[in-house]
């Protein structure tokens, strides 16, 4: 809303500011559900790993140190 007059003046593009339509809400819902589902796999893997597995420092050459 703040940049609308500037964009119209500088670029000649009128950007109407209207409330979201039902289709826009549907797209938003689809994106949110898809991102939730795609985020579950790495979250589940992180949940299943033991805390000690995440704290191991691997230096190469066969040396492992635990914090």
C-alpha positions as CSV (number, residue, x, y, z in Angstrom):
1,X,0.0,0.0,0.0
2,X,2.9,2.3,0.8
3,X,4.8,1.6,-2.5
4,X,1.8,1.6,-4.8
5,X,1.9,5.3,-5.8
6,X,5.7,5.0,-6.3
7,X,5.5,1.9,-8.5
8,X,2.8,3.4,-10.6
9,X,4.7,6.7,-11.0
10,X,8.1,5.1,-11.7
11,X,7.1,2.0,-13.8
12,X,3.6,2.7,-14.9
13,X,2.3,-0.4,-13.3
14,X,-0.9,-0.1,-11.3
15,X,-1.1,-2.6,-8.5
16,X,-4.6,-2.8,-7.2
17,X,-4.8,-3.6,-3.5
18,X,-7.7,-5.9,-2.9
19,X,-8.6,-8.4,-0.2
20,X,-7.5,-12.0,-0.9
21,X,-9.9,-14.1,-3.0
22,X,-11.1,-17.6,-2.1
23,X,-8.6,-19.0,-4.7
24,X,-5.7,-17.1,-3.0
25,X,-6.7,-18.6,0.4
26,X,-6.8,-22.0,-1.2
27,X,-3.3,-21.6,-2.7
28,X,-2.0,-20.4,0.7
29,X,-3.6,-23.5,2.4
30,X,-2.1,-25.9,-0.2
31,X,1.4,-24.3,0.3
32,X,1.2,-24.5,4.1
33,X,0.0,-28.1,4.1
34,X,2.7,-29.2,1.5
35,X,5.4,-27.5,3.5
36,X,4.2,-29.1,6.7
37,X,4.3,-32.5,5.1
38,X,7.7,-32.0,3.5
39,X,9.1,-30.8,6.9
40,X,7.9,-33.9,8.7
41,X,10.5,-36.2,7.2
42,X,13.6,-34.4,8.5
43,X,11.9,-33.6,11.7
44,X,11.1,-37.2,12.3
45,X,14.7,-38.2,11.5
46,X,16.0,-35.6,13.9
47,X,13.6,-36.8,16.6
48,X,14.7,-40.4,16.1
49,X,18.4,-39.6,16.4
50,X,19.9,-39.8,19.9
51,X,21.3,-36.6,21.3
52,X,24.7,-38.1,21.6
53,X,24.8,-38.7,17.8
54,X,24.4,-35.0,17.2
55,X,27.2,-34.1,19.5
56,X,30.0,-36.1,18.0
57,X,32.8,-34.2,16.4
58,X,34.4,-36.0,13.5
59,X,37.9,-34.8,12.7
60,X,38.7,-37.3,9.9
61,X,41.6,-39.7,10.2
62,X,39.5,-41.9,12.4
63,X,39.4,-39.6,15.5
64,X,36.0,-39.0,17.2
65,X,35.5,-36.8,20.2
66,X,32.4,-36.5,22.2
67,X,31.3,-33.3,24.0
